[in-house]
Amino acid sequence: QVLPIESGGGLVQPGGSLRLACAFAGRIFRDFGLGWFRQSPGKEREFVSAISRSDDVTYYAESVKGRFSISRDGAKNTMYLQMNSLKPEDTAVYYCAADVVSGARWASQRRNDYNYWGQGIQVTVSS
């Protein structure tokens, strides 16, 4: 059983920064392709970022390029999302996602490609 657990959310002013973390238990971390998604009230869950097992393939939504950075730490079984220059439109519940993949360079922007999801964590950007 895969149990992703998010942390690091909260309230931040526009222009501020937060770092989200997603810790994994229950399976070998290096087997996972990983991603972050977010969902605002009344909207569908949308892609934010993804990273491959090999750590050298990353994708970002256009809305966060240049401001967000995804990474993973095999020693800590944890994925991170560093969010800088936050905007009110970044306000959402953020979810980490994972799937067991064979390809080292697999990374996906599609929600349906992930079978394991965290419970979600609130990020609010407001003055």
C-alpha positions as CSV (number, residue, x, y, z in Angstrom):
1,Q,0.0,0.0,0.0
2,V,1.3,3.4,-1.0
3,L,0.6,6.2,1.5
4,P,1.6,9.7,0.2
5,I,1.4,12.4,2.9
6,E,1.6,16.1,2.0
7,S,2.9,18.8,4.3
8,G,4.0,22.4,4.1
9,G,0.9,24.2,3.0
10,G,-0.6,27.3,4.6
11,L,-1.4,31.0,4.1
12,V,1.2,33.2,2.4
13,Q,1.1,36.7,1.0
14,P,1.3,37.4,-2.8
15,G,5.0,37.2,-3.8
16,G,5.8,34.9,-1.0
17,S,7.1,31.3,-1.1
18,L,6.2,27.9,0.2
19,R,7.7,24.4,-0.1
20,L,5.4,21.5,-0.2
21,A,6.6,18.0,0.7
22,C,5.1,14.6,-0.1
23,A,6.5,11.7,2.0
24,F,6.0,8.1,0.8
25,A,5.7,4.9,2.8
26,G,4.9,1.4,1.9
27,R,6.8,0.8,-1.3
28,I,10.2,1.5,-2.8
29,F,10.3,5.2,-3.6
30,R,12.6,4.8,-6.7
31,D,9.9,2.8,-8.5
32,F,7.6,5.9,-8.7
33,G,6.9,8.4,-11.3
34,L,5.6,11.5,-9.4
35,G,3.5,14.5,-9.9
36,W,1.7,17.5,-8.3
37,F,-1.8,18.5,-9.1
38,R,-4.1,21.2,-7.7
39,Q,-7.8,21.9,-7.4
40,S,-9.6,25.2,-6.8
41,P,-13.3,25.4,-5.7
42,G,-15.5,24.8,-8.7
43,K,-12.7,23.7,-11.0
44,E,-11.3,20.4,-12.1
45,R,-8.1,19.1,-10.7
46,E,-5.3,20.4,-12.9
47,F,-1.7,19.4,-13.5
48,V,1.1,21.4,-11.9
49,S,4.3,19.5,-12.3
50,A,5.8,16.0,-12.8
51,I,9.2,14.4,-12.3
52,S,10.6,11.1,-13.6
53,R,12.2,8.3,-11.6
54,S,15.5,9.3,-13.1
55,D,15.1,12.8,-11.9
56,D,16.1,14.3,-15.2
57,V,12.7,14.7,-16.8
58,T,10.4,17.4,-15.4
59,Y,7.2,19.0,-16.7
60,Y,5.5,22.2,-15.6
61,A,2.1,23.8,-16.3
62,E,2.6,27.0,-18.2
63,S,1.0,28.9,-15.4
64,V,3.8,27.9,-12.9
65,K,6.9,27.8,-15.2
66,G,9.7,29.8,-13.8
67,R,8.1,30.1,-10.4
68,F,7.7,26.5,-9.2
69,S,10.4,23.8,-9.0
70,I,9.8,20.0,-8.4
71,S,12.4,17.7,-6.9
72,R,12.7,14.3,-5.2
73,D,15.0,13.0,-2.5
74,G,15.5,9.2,-2.5
75,A,17.3,9.2,0.8
76,K,14.2,10.7,2.5
77,N,11.5,9.1,0.2
78,T,10.1,12.5,-0.3
79,M,9.1,14.7,-3.2
80,Y,9.1,18.5,-3.0
81,L,7.4,21.4,-4.8
82,Q,9.2,24.8,-4.2
83,M,6.7,27.6,-5.0
84,N,8.0,31.1,-5.4
85,S,6.4,34.4,-6.4
86,L,3.1,33.0,-5.4
87,K,-0.1,34.6,-6.8
88,P,-3.7,34.6,-5.5
89,E,-4.6,32.4,-8.5
90,D,-2.3,29.7,-7.0
91,T,-4.7,29.3,-4.2
92,A,-5.9,25.6,-4.2
93,V,-5.7,22.3,-2.6
94,Y,-2.5,20.6,-3.8
95,Y,-2.2,16.9,-4.2
96,C,0.8,14.7,-4.7
97,A,0.4,11.8,-7.0
98,A,2.5,8.7,-7.9
99,D,2.4,5.6,-9.9
100,V,4.7,2.6,-10.2
101,V,6.5,2.8,-13.6
102,S,9.1,0.8,-15.4
103,G,10.5,3.6,-17.5
104,A,13.2,5.6,-15.7
105,R,12.3,8.7,-17.7
106,W,8.5,8.4,-17.4
107,A,6.7,11.5,-16.4
108,S,3.1,12.4,-17.1
109,Q,0.8,15.4,-17.1
110,R,-2.3,13.3,-17.2
111,R,-4.3,12.8,-14.0
112,N,-5.5,9.3,-15.0
113,D,-1.9,8.0,-15.2
114,Y,-1.5,8.1,-11.5
115,N,-3.0,5.5,-9.1
116,Y,-1.8,6.8,-5.8
117,W,-2.9,10.2,-4.3
118,G,-2.3,12.1,-1.2
119,Q,-5.1,13.6,0.9
120,G,-4.4,17.1,-0.3
121,I,-3.1,20.2,1.4
122,Q,-4.4,23.7,1.3
123,V,-2.4,26.6,-0.1
124,T,-3.9,30.1,0.2
125,V,-2.3,33.1,-1.3
126,S,-3.8,36.3,0.1
127,S,-2.9,39.6,1.6
